[in-house]
Amino acid sequence: MTAPRPDLRLMQRQAGELDAQLSAVRHTARSADQLVSAMVTGQGKLVDLRIDDRALHGAHGQKLGLDIVDAIRNARNEALASSLPQLNALFGKQPPPPPATGPAPQRHATAPEPAHYQPEPDDDQSFEELDFLTDEPEPGGGRW
């Protein structure tokens, strides 16, 4: 006996409704130093980014990029945590188990060994005469 198949059209309609709901929801989070805030939709799309003037002056300017990434990541994590139960319900999946409360296991990352580039025999093509700024094909042949 096979399991009953969900109505595909019903699931598509419900997914469309959920997508519309998530696009209307907003989640705001800040960087660890509170100088950058980001707002994303329930889908995780960035809609607003605010940078405190203090972040542009002094030592804070050097880490502004990291603060921006931190604020956006925090906002997207909130959006994901908020929408996950709805997504699981739509697709009939059980939510993931809560994270363990004990200390995190130690992981020792090993760097991958560098790949060594070995040129092909015909890889010595000169690019001096190529015009990369035009879309015109070369006379007598293709662009590349």
LINFEN-V559851 format. One record per pair of residues at least 12 apart in sequence whose C-alpha atoms are under 8 Angstrom apart, sorted by sequence separation. I is the first residue (numbers start at 0). J is the second residue. D is the distance in Angstrom with one decimal. If there is no record, write none. Layout:
i/j/d
I/J/D
I/J/D
//
This chain:
i/j/d
26/38/5.5
27/39/6.5
36/48/5.8
37/49/6.4
25/38/6.5
26/39/5.4
35/48/7.3
36/49/5.2
25/39/5.7
26/40/6.2
35/49/5.7
36/50/6.6
25/40/4.6
26/41/6.9
35/50/4.6
24/40/5.4
25/41/6.0
34/50/6.1
35/51/6.2
23/40/6.6
24/41/5.2
34/51/5.1
22/40/5.4
23/41/7.1
21/40/6.5
22/41/5.6
34/53/7.2
35/54/7.8
21/41/4.2
22/42/6.0
34/54/6.0
20/41/7.9
21/42/5.6
18/42/7.5
45/71/7.4
37/67/7.7
35/66/6.3
36/67/7.7
43/74/7.7
34/66/7.6
35/67/6.1
39/71/7.6
43/75/5.1
37/70/5.4
38/71/7.4
32/66/7.7
36/70/5.6
37/71/5.3
31/66/7.3
35/70/6.2
36/71/7.6
39/74/6.2
43/78/6.1
30/66/5.3
38/74/6.4
39/75/6.5
42/78/6.9
43/79/7.4
30/67/7.0
37/74/6.4
41/78/4.9
42/79/7.7
31/69/7.2
40/78/7.1
41/79/7.2
30/69/5.2
31/70/7.7
39/78/7.4
29/69/7.5
30/70/4.2
41/81/7.7
29/70/4.6
41/82/6.7
28/70/5.7
29/71/7.8
28/71/7.3
30/73/7.5
29/73/7.0
28/73/5.7
29/74/7.5
28/74/4.7
27/74/5.4
26/74/5.8
26/75/7.6
28/77/7.9
26/77/6.6
26/78/6.0
25/78/7.9
21/82/7.5
17/85/7.9
14/89/7.3
13/89/7.3
10/89/7.4
//
